[in-house]
Amino acid sequence: MTPFLLALALVESSNNPRAIGDDGMSWGLYQIRPVYVEDVNRILGAEEYTHRDAFNPAHAERMVEVYLDHYATPERLGRPVTDEDRARIHNGGPNGWRKTATVGYWAKVRKAME
């Protein structure tokens, strides 16, 4: 697990792969929601994951990597991608890097990376 992904896991679930949050909608280390899994499967072009896979650390990490590799690109952002962009996209969706609502989330991830 990279320092960035460890920081996400710490912020999202206190690094607990069995965590359930957001009234039961967000699961696992990275607090993955069903819509996130659907998007990952769409990106992959196959029904590779289910929401239950969010409880498997290796599968959850792969889902986050697929999601961020797809949305956090220089082509989409118009500049080099930073950890801030990646964190804010994870938290706020494909355009989370633009949303002011994700600024506080990035502050938590940045602190967890220190």
All heavy atoms as an XYZ file, in Angstrom:
914
protein
N       0.852     -1.178      0.000
C       0.000      0.000      0.000
C       0.892      1.234      0.000
O       1.801      1.340      0.817
C      -0.908     -0.032      1.243
C      -1.895      1.093      1.309
S      -2.962      1.068      2.792
C      -3.805     -0.476      2.635
N       0.628      2.144     -0.909
C       1.419      3.375     -1.002
C       1.092      4.296      0.170
O       0.018      4.168      0.785
C       1.122      4.111     -2.315
O      -0.238      4.587     -2.272
C       1.355      3.229     -3.529
N       1.961      5.253      0.478
C       1.645      6.221      1.535
C       0.333      6.966      1.264
O      -0.437      7.223      2.192
C       2.836      7.174      1.523
C       3.975      6.336      1.000
C       3.343      5.427     -0.021
N       0.068      7.269      0.011
C      -1.183      7.951     -0.332
C      -2.390      7.068      0.000
O      -3.346      7.516      0.640
C      -1.193      8.333     -1.819
C      -2.530      8.840     -2.283
C      -2.949     10.126     -1.959
C      -3.383      8.032     -3.011
C      -4.193     10.597     -2.360
C      -4.628      8.479     -3.420
C      -5.037      9.775     -3.092
N      -2.366      5.811     -0.431
C      -3.491      4.916     -0.162
C      -3.637      4.619      1.329
O      -4.761      4.503      1.834
C      -3.357      3.626     -0.959
C      -3.583      3.774     -2.466
C      -3.306      2.460     -3.173
C      -4.988      4.262     -2.772
N      -2.527      4.528      2.038
C      -2.600      4.347      3.485
C      -3.281      5.553      4.133
O      -4.141      5.391      5.007
C      -1.212      4.129      4.084
C      -1.160      3.997      5.607
C      -2.034      2.846      6.095
C       0.278      3.804      6.066
N      -2.936      6.749      3.681
C      -3.569      7.956      4.220
C      -5.071      7.952      3.935
O      -5.877      8.285      4.815
C      -2.909      9.203      3.646
N      -5.463      7.565      2.717
C      -6.896      7.468      2.406
C      -7.582      6.484      3.351
O      -8.655      6.779      3.882
C      -7.114      6.978      0.973
C      -7.056      7.949     -0.180
C      -7.500      7.252     -1.463
C      -7.865      9.186      0.048
N      -6.971      5.319      3.546
C      -7.558      4.308      4.418
C      -7.661      4.805      5.860
O      -8.655      4.538      6.550
C      -6.747      3.011      4.348
N      -6.662      5.520      6.318
C      -6.701      6.062      7.683
C      -7.824      7.071      7.838
O      -8.559      7.052      8.830
C      -5.355      6.693      8.040
C      -4.213      5.713      8.285
C      -2.877      6.447      8.369
C      -4.459      4.913      9.556
N      -7.977      7.952      6.862
C      -9.024      8.976      6.928
C     -10.410      8.342      6.781
O     -11.335      8.684      7.517
C      -8.790     10.055      5.852
C      -9.998     10.970      5.706
C      -7.544     10.868      6.179
N     -10.540      7.431      5.845
C     -11.849      6.852      5.550
C     -12.341      5.885      6.623
O     -13.533      5.892      6.949
C     -11.814      6.123      4.194
C     -11.688      7.041      3.004
C     -12.960      7.820      2.700
O     -13.997      7.610      3.361
O     -12.912      8.656      1.792
N     -11.459      5.039      7.142
C     -11.928      3.944      8.003
C     -11.044      3.658      9.206
O     -11.225      2.626      9.842
C     -12.005      2.659      7.164
O     -10.694      2.252      6.809
N     -10.088      4.529      9.483
C      -9.068      4.238     10.502
C      -8.351      2.938     10.162
O      -7.971      2.173     11.031
C      -9.677      4.163     11.903
O     -10.243      5.401     12.254
N      -8.217      2.683      8.864
C      -7.537      1.493      8.324
C      -8.236      0.187      8.738
O      -7.603     -0.830      8.935
C      -6.055      1.485      8.710
C      -5.210      0.693      7.739
O      -5.551      0.549      6.575
N      -4.098      0.170      8.204
N      -9.559      0.242      8.800
C     -10.365     -0.916      9.188
C     -11.055     -1.490      7.946
O     -11.995     -0.876      7.424
C     -11.414     -0.509     10.220
C     -12.331     -1.648     10.607
O     -12.226     -2.766     10.115
N     -13.271     -1.349     11.493
N     -10.637     -2.662      7.468
C     -11.240     -3.227      6.261
C     -12.692     -3.662      6.426
O     -13.380     -3.900      5.441
C     -10.348     -4.427      5.927
C      -9.684     -4.782      7.199
C      -9.547     -3.497      7.989
N     -13.182     -3.747      7.654
C     -14.576     -4.144      7.906
C     -15.487     -2.947      8.210
O     -16.656     -3.129      8.542
C     -14.645     -5.132      9.086
C     -13.794     -6.378      8.938
C     -14.039     -7.208      7.703
N     -15.389     -7.751      7.653
C     -15.922     -8.303      6.576
N     -15.235     -8.402      5.470
N     -17.152     -8.762      6.590
N     -14.961     -1.744      8.089
C     -15.735     -0.545      8.426
C     -16.953     -0.376      7.520
O     -16.900     -0.664      6.325
C     -14.847      0.694      8.318
N     -18.032      0.087      8.139
C     -19.263      0.423      7.417
C     -19.670      1.813      7.870
O     -19.753      2.084      9.063
C     -20.385     -0.591      7.707
C     -19.985     -1.980      7.219
C     -21.698     -0.133      7.063
C     -20.974     -3.071      7.567
N     -19.892      2.698      6.904
C     -20.246      4.077      7.241
C     -21.352      4.612      6.350
O     -21.906      3.897      5.519
N     -21.647      5.888      6.541
C     -22.655      6.582      5.733
C     -23.979      5.807      5.687
O     -24.493      5.492      4.608
C     -22.142      6.840      4.309
C     -20.924      7.758      4.290
O     -20.857      8.669      5.133
O     -20.042      7.537      3.443
N     -24.498      5.505      6.869
C     -25.772      4.770      6.980
C     -25.764      3.452      6.219
O     -26.747      3.066      5.588
C     -26.934      5.640      6.509
C     -27.161      6.836      7.420
O     -27.038      6.680      8.649
O     -27.460      7.926      6.897
N     -24.604      2.769      6.237
C     -24.497      1.454      5.623
C     -24.139      1.455      4.150
O     -24.003      0.393      3.545
N     -23.952      2.627      3.557
C     -23.686      2.719      2.118
C     -22.205      2.585      1.761
O     -21.871      2.192      0.643
C     -24.206      4.051      1.570
C     -25.708      4.179      1.618
S     -26.557      2.950      0.592
C     -25.995      3.409     -1.029
N     -21.303      2.946      2.660
C     -19.864      2.961      2.374
C     -19.178      1.854      3.157
O     -19.358      1.749      4.368
C     -19.267      4.319      2.755
O     -19.892      5.348      2.028
N     -18.378      1.056      2.436
C     -17.793     -0.135      3.036
C     -16.282     -0.178      2.868
O     -15.733      0.287      1.884
C     -18.350     -1.389      2.373
C     -19.811     -1.642      2.560
C     -20.718     -0.911      3.285
C     -20.551     -2.717      1.986
N     -21.959     -1.477      3.199
C     -21.891     -2.581      2.407
C     -20.214     -3.775      1.161
C     -22.887     -3.472      2.030
C     -21.208     -4.667      0.783
C     -22.528     -4.509      1.222
N     -15.623     -0.805      3.850
C     -14.215     -1.156      3.753
C     -13.230     -0.053      4.039
O     -13.581      1.024      4.522
N     -11.969     -0.367      3.745
C     -10.860      0.555      4.010
C     -11.086      1.944      3.434
O     -10.767      2.947      4.054
C      -9.558      0.012      3.403
C      -8.874     -1.155      4.073
C      -7.699     -1.622      3.221
C      -8.415     -0.772      5.464
N     -11.610      1.972      2.206
C     -11.732      3.229      1.475
C     -13.162      3.749      1.435
O     -13.455      4.696      0.716
C     -11.175      3.056      0.058
C      -9.754      2.565      0.063
C      -9.455      1.245     -0.270
C      -8.703      3.392      0.441
C      -8.149      0.767     -0.240
C      -7.402      2.932      0.476
C      -7.132      1.622      0.136
O      -5.832      1.159      0.175
N     -14.052      3.111      2.210
C     -15.459      3.513      2.295
C     -16.077      3.661      0.903
O     -16.570      4.717      0.500
C     -15.600      4.787      3.133
C     -15.308      4.562      4.609
C     -16.304      3.596      5.231
O     -17.404      3.998      5.598
N     -15.961      2.323      5.351
N     -16.029      2.574      0.173
C     -16.498      2.520     -1.208
C     -18.010      2.331     -1.242
O     -18.556      1.472     -0.551
C     -15.768      1.385     -1.956
C     -14.284      1.735     -2.076
C     -16.407      1.126     -3.314
C     -13.424      0.623     -2.646
N     -18.666      3.133     -2.077
C     -20.120      3.069     -2.267
C     -20.449      2.231     -3.504
O     -19.603      2.074     -4.385
C     -20.691      4.476     -2.452
C     -20.647      5.312     -1.196
C     -21.114      6.742     -1.478
N     -21.332      7.441     -0.243
C     -22.526      7.667      0.282
N     -23.614      7.281     -0.363
N     -22.645      8.297      1.417
N     -21.680      1.748     -3.601
C     -22.059      0.952     -4.773
C     -21.826      1.670     -6.105
O     -21.372      1.056     -7.072
C     -23.549      0.677     -4.552
C     -23.717      0.712     -3.073
C     -22.758      1.777     -2.594
N     -22.094      2.961     -6.169
C     -21.922      3.698     -7.427
C     -20.448      3.718     -7.860
O     -20.148      3.714     -9.062
C     -22.519      5.125     -7.327
C     -21.731      6.004     -6.368
C     -22.625      5.759     -8.698
N     -19.546      3.726     -6.908
C     -18.102      3.684     -7.186
C     -17.754      2.349     -7.839
O     -17.033      2.306     -8.847
C     -17.362      3.861     -5.860
C     -15.911      4.253     -5.875
C     -15.539      5.565     -5.579
C     -14.898      3.326     -6.083
C     -14.199      5.940     -5.511
C     -13.565      3.690     -6.024
C     -13.218      5.002     -5.735
O     -11.890      5.367     -5.666
N     -18.302      1.263     -7.288
C     -18.061     -0.075     -7.839
C     -18.630     -0.162     -9.258
O     -17.979     -0.688    -10.168
C     -18.673     -1.172     -6.945
C     -18.466     -2.552     -7.550
C     -18.102     -1.111     -5.540
N     -19.832      0.358     -9.449
C     -20.435      0.361    -10.789
C     -19.555      1.109    -11.780
O     -19.375      0.667    -12.921
C     -21.823      1.002    -10.734
C     -22.854      0.181     -9.997
C     -24.130      0.955     -9.713
O     -24.334      2.048    -10.301
O     -24.925      0.479     -8.889
N     -19.015      2.229    -11.363
C     -18.155      3.019    -12.237
C     -16.866      2.264    -12.563
O     -16.416      2.249    -13.709
C     -17.848      4.373    -11.594
C     -17.637      5.484    -12.596
O     -17.845      5.266    -13.809
O     -17.262      6.587    -12.170
N     -16.275      1.630    -11.576
C     -15.060      0.831    -11.801
C     -15.344     -0.281    -12.810
O     -14.563     -0.484    -13.752
C     -14.510      0.263    -10.475
C     -13.470     -0.821    -10.721
C     -13.928      1.383     -9.618
N     -16.453     -0.972    -12.643
C     -16.803     -2.039    -13.582
C     -17.032     -1.486    -14.985
O     -16.631     -2.114    -15.973
C     -18.022     -2.814    -13.091
C     -17.685     -3.734    -11.938
O     -16.566     -4.196    -11.784
N     -18.675     -3.999    -11.096
N     -17.647     -0.316    -15.082
C     -17.845      0.310    -16.392
C     -16.505      0.639    -17.031
O     -16.276      0.370    -18.213
C     -18.682      1.587    -16.249
C     -18.957      2.286    -17.595
C     -19.549      3.676    -17.390
N     -18.708      4.539    -16.574
C     -17.604      5.153    -17.000
N     -17.169      4.974    -18.226
N     -16.919      5.940    -16.190
N     -15.590      1.186    -16.243
C     -14.246      1.519    -16.735
C     -13.536      0.263    -17.233
O     -12.901      0.268    -18.287
C     -13.426      2.221    -15.627
C     -14.000      3.606    -15.327
C     -11.948      2.312    -16.021
C     -13.532      4.200    -13.996
N     -13.654     -0.814    -16.473
C     -13.004     -2.076    -16.830
C     -13.699     -2.799    -17.979
O     -13.110     -3.683    -18.607
C     -12.934     -2.999    -15.613
C     -12.021     -2.550    -14.480
C     -12.203     -3.454    -13.273
C     -10.574     -2.512    -14.929
N     -14.954     -2.446    -18.226
C     -15.711     -3.108    -19.284
C     -16.159     -4.505    -18.913
O     -16.422     -5.329    -19.784
N     -16.240     -4.774    -17.611
C     -16.650     -6.096    -17.131
C     -17.173     -5.971    -15.704
O     -16.773     -5.074    -14.972
C     -15.473     -7.068    -17.161
N     -18.043     -6.882    -15.325
C     -18.550     -6.925    -13.949
C     -17.536     -7.673    -13.082
O     -17.784     -8.785    -12.631
C     -19.923     -7.614    -13.915
C     -21.003     -6.832    -14.623
C     -21.309     -5.506    -13.947
O     -21.446     -5.467    -12.711
O     -21.392     -4.499    -14.676
N     -16.410     -7.032    -12.860
C     -15.320     -7.680    -12.129
C     -15.502     -7.628    -10.618
O     -15.067     -8.520     -9.907
C     -13.993     -7.031    -12.527
C     -12.797     -7.754    -11.997
C     -11.496     -7.323    -12.665
O     -11.513     -6.913    -13.816
O     -10.467     -7.425    -11.978
N     -16.131     -6.574    -10.119
C     -16.257     -6.375     -8.677
C     -17.713     -6.212     -8.267
O     -18.543     -5.747     -9.034
C     -15.473     -5.138     -8.236
C     -13.989     -5.259     -8.467
C     -13.366     -4.578     -9.511
C     -13.204     -6.067     -7.659
C     -11.999     -4.699     -9.730
C     -11.845     -6.194     -7.866
C     -11.249     -5.502     -8.908
O      -9.910     -5.638     -9.121
N     -17.981     -6.567     -7.007
C     -19.265     -6.279     -6.371
C     -18.978     -5.370     -5.185
O     -17.815     -5.203     -4.775
C     -19.963     -7.557     -5.875
O     -19.197     -8.105     -4.790
C     -20.119     -8.581     -6.994
N     -20.017     -4.814     -4.616
C     -19.821     -3.944     -3.459
C     -19.154     -4.705     -2.316
O     -18.338     -4.154     -1.578
C     -21.166     -3.349     -3.023
C     -21.028     -2.213     -2.076
N     -21.997     -1.902     -1.165
C     -20.046     -1.301     -1.890
C     -21.609     -0.846     -0.455
N     -20.431     -0.465     -0.871
N     -19.444     -5.980     -2.194
C     -18.851     -6.800     -1.133
C     -17.320     -6.829     -1.230
O     -16.632     -7.005     -0.235
C     -19.417     -8.215     -1.207
C     -19.064     -9.058     -0.008
C     -20.102    -10.122      0.197
N     -20.641    -10.378      1.493
C     -20.868     -9.568      2.520
N     -20.561     -8.337      2.455
N     -21.388     -9.984      3.647
N     -16.785     -6.672     -2.442
C     -15.330     -6.656     -2.624
C     -14.662     -5.478     -1.909
O     -13.451     -5.496     -1.691
C     -14.966     -6.636     -4.109
C     -15.242     -7.948     -4.791
O     -14.879     -9.002     -4.222
O     -15.829     -7.937     -5.895
N     -15.444     -4.495     -1.517
C     -14.881     -3.361     -0.768
C     -14.309     -3.824      0.576
O     -13.442     -3.155      1.139
C     -15.940     -2.292     -0.552
N     -14.781     -4.963      1.086
C     -14.258     -5.504      2.345
C     -12.941     -6.262      2.168
O     -12.278     -6.578      3.149
C     -15.277     -6.432      3.002
C     -16.489     -5.737      3.545
C     -17.754     -6.126      3.141
C     -16.371     -4.700      4.462
C     -18.886     -5.504      3.650
C     -17.490     -4.066      4.973
C     -18.750     -4.469      4.563
N     -12.572     -6.578      0.957
C     -11.313     -7.267      0.670
C     -10.254     -6.198      0.373
O     -10.352     -5.503     -0.638
C     -11.504     -8.187     -0.536
C     -10.232     -8.890     -0.941
O      -9.202     -8.265     -1.139
N     -10.317    -10.194     -1.110
N      -9.247     -6.041      1.237
C      -8.286     -4.957      1.044
C      -7.621     -4.923     -0.334
O      -7.468     -3.846     -0.914
C      -7.257     -5.184      2.156
C      -8.047     -5.853      3.240
C      -9.007     -6.764      2.502
N      -7.260     -6.076     -0.875
C      -6.605     -6.090     -2.183
C      -7.575     -5.653     -3.282
O      -7.198     -4.877     -4.178
C      -6.050     -7.479     -2.488
N      -8.812     -6.123     -3.217
C      -9.798     -5.732     -4.224
C     -10.160     -4.262     -4.080
O     -10.307     -3.553     -5.091
C     -11.051     -6.594     -4.106
C     -10.830     -8.010     -4.515
N     -11.855     -8.923     -4.574
C      -9.723     -8.684     -4.888
C     -11.394    -10.087     -4.961
N     -10.091     -9.965     -5.145
N     -10.309     -3.798     -2.851
C     -10.637     -2.395     -2.622
C      -9.529     -1.484     -3.148
O      -9.809     -0.475     -3.804
C     -10.869     -2.150     -1.131
N      -8.288     -1.854     -2.883
C      -7.166     -1.054     -3.366
C      -7.169     -1.006     -4.893
O      -6.972      0.053     -5.486
C      -5.845     -1.629     -2.860
C      -4.637     -0.808     -3.255
C      -3.361     -1.275     -2.580
O      -3.420     -1.677     -1.397
O      -2.313     -1.215     -3.234
N      -7.427     -2.135     -5.518
C      -7.465     -2.172     -6.985
C      -8.600     -1.307     -7.531
O      -8.426     -0.603     -8.527
C      -7.612     -3.623     -7.459
C      -7.689     -3.753     -8.953
C      -6.352     -3.432     -9.616
N      -6.513     -3.543    -11.061
C      -6.166     -2.604    -11.933
N      -5.587     -1.509    -11.527
N      -6.376     -2.778    -13.218
N      -9.756     -1.318     -6.877
C     -10.865     -0.468     -7.324
C     -10.496      1.008     -7.245
O     -10.768      1.773     -8.176
C     -12.131     -0.752     -6.512
C     -12.816     -2.034     -6.908
S     -14.464     -2.211     -6.183
C     -14.051     -2.880     -4.580
N      -9.858      1.398     -6.154
C      -9.440      2.799     -6.012
C      -8.427      3.148     -7.094
O      -8.504      4.221     -7.712
C      -8.884      3.070     -4.594
C      -8.254      4.448     -4.504
C      -9.990      2.915     -3.560
N      -7.482      2.266     -7.339
C      -6.474      2.523     -8.379
C      -7.121      2.677     -9.761
O      -6.772      3.594    -10.510
C      -5.435      1.409     -8.401
C      -4.515      1.423     -7.210
C      -3.629      0.187     -7.110
O      -3.906     -0.828     -7.803
O      -2.664      0.232     -6.336
N      -8.048      1.794    -10.095
C      -8.733      1.871    -11.392
C      -9.487      3.198    -11.509
O      -9.395      3.900    -12.528
C      -9.697      0.672    -11.594
C     -10.643      0.897    -12.762
C      -8.903     -0.611    -11.774
N     -10.223      3.547    -10.467
C     -11.024      4.774    -10.461
C     -10.127      6.006    -10.626
O     -10.387      6.856    -11.481
C     -11.804      4.835     -9.145
C     -12.857      5.905     -9.075
C     -14.141      5.668     -9.554
C     -12.588      7.139     -8.500
C     -15.131      6.636     -9.466
C     -13.568      8.114     -8.405
C     -14.835      7.858     -8.901
O     -15.814      8.824     -8.807
N      -9.082      6.065     -9.824
C      -8.208      7.244     -9.880
C      -7.375      7.286    -11.153
O      -7.158      8.367    -11.712
C      -7.323      7.303     -8.635
C      -8.081      7.535     -7.326
C      -7.114      7.547     -6.154
C      -8.900      8.818     -7.377
N      -6.927      6.142    -11.642
C      -6.176      6.117    -12.903
C      -7.042      6.584    -14.076
O      -6.540      7.124    -15.052
C      -5.624      4.722    -13.199
C      -4.446      4.347    -12.325
O      -3.898      5.220    -11.626
O      -4.068      3.156    -12.338
N      -8.336      6.384    -13.951
C      -9.251      6.804    -15.016
C      -9.583      8.297    -14.937
O      -9.591      8.983    -15.967
C     -10.539      5.979    -14.944
C     -11.508      6.297    -16.029
N     -11.356      5.832    -17.313
C     -12.636      7.049    -16.031
C     -12.350      6.276    -18.066
N     -13.145      7.010    -17.308
N      -9.873      8.782    -13.738
C     -10.340     10.162    -13.586
C      -9.250     11.179    -13.261
O      -9.405     12.358    -13.584
C     -11.442     10.239    -12.530
C     -12.732      9.620    -12.997
C     -13.239      8.485    -12.378
C     -13.432     10.158    -14.062
C     -14.430      7.905    -12.804
C     -14.613      9.579    -14.506
C     -15.107      8.459    -13.879
O     -16.278      7.887    -14.314
N      -8.192     10.750    -12.608
C      -7.124     11.683    -12.221
C      -6.005     11.612    -13.261
O      -4.969     10.990    -13.042
C      -6.609     11.357    -10.827
N      -6.247     12.254    -14.400
C      -5.260     12.239    -15.480
C      -4.926     13.666    -15.897
O      -5.776     14.567    -15.784
C      -5.783     11.482    -16.718
O      -6.896     12.196    -17.269
C      -6.198     10.056    -16.368
N      -3.719     13.875    -16.406
C      -3.363     15.208    -16.904
C      -4.305     15.676    -18.015
O      -4.613     16.870    -18.102
C      -1.939     15.034    -17.419
C      -1.402     13.855    -16.683
C      -2.587     12.948    -16.458
N      -4.788     14.753    -18.818
C      -5.694     15.119    -19.907
C      -7.008     15.697    -19.367
O      -7.524     16.669    -19.918
C      -5.992     13.893    -20.795
C      -4.788     13.360    -21.549
C      -3.815     12.545    -20.685
O      -4.229     11.995    -19.637
O      -2.633     12.483    -21.063
N      -7.528     15.117    -18.324
C      -8.788     15.616    -17.733
C      -8.580     16.910    -16.962
O      -9.419     17.799    -17.017
C      -9.387     14.579    -16.770
C     -10.120     13.455    -17.454
C     -10.969     12.636    -16.476
N     -12.206     13.352    -16.214
C     -12.581     13.809    -15.022
N     -11.835     13.622    -13.965
N     -13.715     14.442    -14.885
N      -7.470     16.990    -16.229
C      -7.254     18.138    -15.361
C      -6.577     19.310    -16.079
O      -6.617     20.437    -15.602
C      -6.424     17.733    -14.139
C      -7.188     17.097    -12.978
C      -7.958     15.869    -13.366
C      -6.261     16.802    -11.821
N      -5.907     19.022    -17.190
C      -5.215     20.080    -17.923
C      -3.885     20.466    -17.308
O      -3.327     21.520    -17.617
N      -3.370     19.603    -16.446
C      -2.093     19.851    -15.760
C      -1.671     18.557    -15.082
O      -2.456     17.612    -15.015
C      -2.232     20.970    -14.742
C      -3.298     20.685    -13.702
C      -3.350     21.734    -12.611
N      -4.503     21.553    -11.753
C      -4.680     20.583    -10.892
N      -3.761     19.644    -10.754
N      -5.753     20.522    -10.144
N      -0.445     18.508    -14.542
C      -0.034     17.292    -13.821
C      -0.947     17.019    -12.620
O      -1.439     17.940    -11.969
C       1.392     17.611    -13.362
C       1.876     18.646    -14.329
C       0.659     19.477    -14.663
N      -1.170     15.755    -12.347
C      -2.042     15.309    -11.255
C      -1.255     15.282     -9.948
O      -0.105     14.852     -9.916
C      -2.597     13.903    -11.566
C      -3.431     13.372    -10.411
C      -3.395     13.923    -12.857
N      -1.888     15.729     -8.881
C      -1.274     15.719     -7.549
C      -2.041     14.763     -6.630
O      -3.161     14.335     -6.948
C      -1.311     17.126     -6.927
O      -2.693     17.487     -6.707
C      -0.635     18.155     -7.830
N      -1.461     14.459     -5.487
C      -2.177     13.661     -4.484
C      -3.440     14.385     -4.038
O      -4.456     13.742     -3.748
C      -1.283     13.358     -3.287
C      -0.256     12.284     -3.562
O      -0.443     11.495     -4.513
O       0.740     12.224     -2.823
N      -3.394     15.702     -3.990
C      -4.600     16.459     -3.642
C      -5.718     16.173     -4.638
O      -6.866     15.911     -4.238
C      -4.318     17.956     -3.605
C      -5.566     18.776     -3.319
C      -5.326     20.269     -3.216
O      -4.169     20.715     -3.294
O      -6.327     20.995     -3.051
N      -5.411     16.203     -5.916
C      -6.420     15.907     -6.935
C      -6.992     14.513     -6.733
O      -8.207     14.313     -6.771
C      -5.808     15.981     -8.338
C      -5.286     17.349     -8.701
O      -5.928     18.361     -8.347
O      -4.222     17.401     -9.348
N      -6.116     13.555     -6.514
C      -6.538     12.164     -6.366
C      -7.440     11.995     -5.136
O      -8.473     11.323     -5.209
C      -5.313     11.255     -6.294
C      -4.567     11.210     -7.623
C      -3.136     10.684     -7.546
N      -2.876      9.610     -6.623
C      -2.979      8.308     -6.899
N      -3.327      7.925     -8.096
N      -2.707      7.411     -5.978
N      -7.058     12.599     -4.026
C      -7.874     12.503     -2.809
C      -9.243     13.140     -3.022
O     -10.277     12.571     -2.641
C      -7.154     13.163     -1.640
N      -9.258     14.290     -3.635
C     -10.518     15.008     -3.824
C     -11.426     14.308     -4.824
O     -12.651     14.333     -4.679
C     -10.232     16.459     -4.204
C      -9.571     17.220     -3.040
C      -9.167     18.619     -3.405
N     -10.355     19.430     -3.665
C     -10.305     20.651     -4.188
N      -9.137     21.178     -4.513
N     -11.422     21.313     -4.387
N     -10.858     13.639     -5.824
C     -11.651     12.844     -6.763
C     -12.221     11.622     -6.051
O     -13.393     11.274     -6.234
C     -10.815     12.464     -8.005
C     -10.599     13.706     -8.874
C     -11.473     11.329     -8.799
C      -9.565     13.527     -9.979
N     -11.407     10.971     -5.232
C     -11.911      9.825     -4.468
C     -13.098     10.253     -3.606
O     -14.113      9.557     -3.549
C     -10.806      9.222     -3.591
C     -11.297      8.134     -2.699
N     -11.628      6.875     -3.162
C     -11.557      8.121     -1.365
C     -12.060      6.141     -2.159
N     -12.019      6.866     -1.056
N     -12.991     11.372     -2.978
C     -14.030     11.847     -2.063
C     -15.237     12.455     -2.768
O     -16.371     12.247     -2.343
C     -13.416     12.872     -1.100
C     -14.414     13.420     -0.118
O     -14.757     14.598     -0.188
N     -14.868     12.603      0.802
N     -14.990     13.188     -3.840
C     -16.065     13.965     -4.451
C     -16.495     13.531     -5.834
O     -17.252     14.242     -6.495
N     -15.999     12.382     -6.299
C     -16.371     11.909     -7.618
C     -15.452     12.434     -8.706
O     -14.466     13.129     -8.427
N     -15.775     12.124     -9.948
C     -14.891     12.460    -11.065
C     -14.458     13.931    -11.124
O     -13.341     14.232    -11.531
C     -15.721     12.086    -12.291
C     -16.598     10.974    -11.808
C     -16.936     11.343    -10.385
N     -15.330     14.827    -10.701
C     -14.978     16.253    -10.705
C     -14.727     16.791     -9.301
O     -14.758     18.003     -9.084
C     -16.067     17.061    -11.419
C     -16.115     16.728    -12.885
O     -15.090     16.693    -13.556
N     -17.296     16.441    -13.393
N     -14.442     15.880     -8.367
C     -14.191     16.278     -6.986
C     -13.015     17.223     -6.827
O     -12.988     18.018     -5.890
N     -12.078     17.155     -7.747
C     -10.908     18.038     -7.683
C     -11.297     19.506     -7.837
O     -10.548     20.400     -7.453
C      -9.873     17.642     -8.736
C     -10.353     17.746    -10.159
C     -11.160     16.870    -10.816
C     -10.048     18.780    -11.079
N     -11.382     17.292    -12.103
C     -10.709     18.462    -12.295
C      -9.288     19.941    -11.009
C     -10.633     19.261    -13.427
C      -9.211     20.743    -12.140
C      -9.866     20.409    -13.329
N     -12.502     19.777     -8.338
C     -12.989     21.158     -8.531
C     -13.907     21.621     -7.408
O     -14.225     22.806     -7.325
C     -13.793     21.252     -9.820
C     -13.043     20.972    -11.057
C     -13.974     21.150    -12.229
N     -13.346     20.656    -13.436
C     -13.852     20.800    -14.624
N     -15.005     21.402    -14.779
N     -13.224     20.327    -15.667
N     -14.392     20.707     -6.591
C     -15.427     21.024     -5.609
C     -14.833     21.569     -4.315
O     -13.966     20.945     -3.713
C     -16.256     19.772     -5.296
C     -17.011     19.228     -6.489
C     -17.747     17.951     -6.127
C     -18.482     17.380     -7.313
N     -19.134     16.096     -6.976
N     -15.332     22.701     -3.878
C     -14.856     23.269     -2.616
C     -15.173     22.349     -1.441
O     -14.457     22.364     -0.442
C     -15.448     24.672     -2.376
O     -16.869     24.588     -2.397
C     -14.979     25.661     -3.433
N     -16.214     21.545     -1.575
C     -16.608     20.632     -0.490
C     -15.542     19.579     -0.193
O     -15.578     18.963      0.871
C     -17.925     19.940     -0.836
N     -14.590     19.366     -1.101
C     -13.563     18.346     -0.891
C     -12.255     18.911     -0.334
O     -11.329     18.149     -0.055
C     -13.263     17.591     -2.197
O     -12.763     18.512     -3.173
C     -14.503     16.878     -2.723
N     -12.185     20.205     -0.148
C     -10.955     20.834      0.359
C     -10.627     20.335      1.765
O      -9.477     20.007      2.076
C     -11.053     22.372      0.303
C      -9.864     23.032      0.998
C     -11.164     22.848     -1.141
N     -11.609     20.277      2.632
C     -11.397     19.796      3.997
C     -10.966     18.342      4.037
O     -10.135     17.960      4.864
N     -11.518     17.555      3.139
C     -11.123     16.149      3.049
C      -9.640     16.054      2.707
O      -8.905     15.271      3.312
C     -11.979     15.433      1.996
C     -11.617     13.980      1.831
C     -12.084     13.033      2.729
C     -10.819     13.559      0.779
C     -11.763     11.691      2.589
C     -10.485     12.221      0.634
C     -10.953     11.292      1.539
O     -10.619      9.977      1.396
N      -9.205     16.839      1.730
C      -7.793     16.828      1.362
C      -6.925     17.203      2.558
O      -5.872     16.608      2.774
C      -7.504     17.746      0.184
C      -6.043     18.042      0.049
C      -5.435     19.265      0.119
C      -4.963     17.104     -0.135
N      -4.078     19.134     -0.003
C      -3.761     17.820     -0.165
C      -4.915     15.716     -0.271
C      -2.526     17.202     -0.329
C      -3.672     15.096     -0.428
C      -2.502     15.842     -0.463
N      -7.343     18.153      3.359
C      -6.564     18.552      4.538
C      -6.366     17.359      5.476
O      -5.276     17.161      6.027
C      -7.241     19.711      5.261
N      -7.401     16.533      5.639
C      -7.288     15.349      6.487
C      -6.316     14.332      5.890
O      -5.504     13.738      6.606
C      -8.656     14.694      6.670
C      -9.627     15.507      7.487
C     -10.981     14.815      7.523
C     -12.029     15.683      8.168
N     -13.352     15.029      8.124
N      -6.410     14.116      4.580
C      -5.510     13.161      3.919
C      -4.073     13.648      3.990
O      -3.164     12.887      4.298
C      -5.954     12.902      2.469
C      -4.937     12.044      1.725
C      -7.337     12.251      2.428
N      -3.871     14.937      3.721
C      -2.518     15.515      3.776
C      -1.918     15.327      5.169
O      -0.767     14.917      5.306
C      -2.550     16.991      3.393
C      -1.145     17.613      3.330
C      -1.176     19.079      2.961
N      -1.891     19.817      3.978
C      -2.867     20.691      3.736
N      -3.255     20.952      2.528
N      -3.454     21.321      4.744
N      -2.709     15.584      6.192
C      -2.214     15.407      7.569
C      -1.877     13.945      7.839
O      -0.850     13.647      8.471
C      -3.279     15.898      8.555
C      -2.832     15.847     10.004
C      -3.859     16.511     10.893
C      -3.627     16.329     12.340
N      -2.487     16.898     12.939
N      -2.691     13.028      7.337
C      -2.429     11.597      7.537
C      -1.165     11.149      6.800
O      -0.547     10.159      7.191
C      -3.622     10.765      7.071
N      -0.771     11.867      5.762
C       0.420     11.528      4.999
C       1.711     12.008      5.686
O       2.791     11.561      5.333
C       0.351     12.099      3.581
C      -0.683     11.398      2.725
S      -0.861     12.133      1.075
C       0.699     11.637      0.347
N       1.582     12.909      6.642
C       2.771     13.477      7.314
C       3.423     12.489      8.257
O       2.834     11.601      8.787
C       2.380     14.757      8.073
C       1.976     15.864      7.138
C       1.453     17.083      7.876
O       1.273     17.049      9.118
O       1.206     18.090      7.200
